[in-house]
Amino acid sequence: MAKDVFKGVTIVGTSNESFSDAIKVAIGRASQTIRETRWFEVREQRGALRDGQIEYQVTLEVFFKLKNEDGAQ
């Protein structure tokens, strides 16, 4: 049985298109700097009005696998 440990970080993605696109933006950016991303949870969805346009905002918890003490994945 695997004995893996994961850590989560909170991020917020935004988009002018949709909540779905805000998720894709957030995950895409997180994947550039966080290694071993495994899953995410949507914690909150909200919107803002910017110059009469809707800005979709999504708060996510992104989880990634921590390295073992020996450095193995």
C-alpha positions, 0 to 999 in steps of 0.5 A: 500500500502506498504511503503518500502525503499530499499538501494543498494550497489555495489559489484564485483564478479569474476569467472574463469568459466563465467559471470553467475558464477561470478554473482552467486558468488557475490550474494551468498557472499552478501547474507551471510552478507546482510539481506533482499536482494531483487534484483540486477542489472548488471552494468558492465561486463569485464574480465582480463587475469591471467596467460593466463586464463580468469577471468570474472568480474561482477559489481552488484548493490544489493538492500536490504530492510531497516528495519522500525523504529519500527524494523519490516520487 
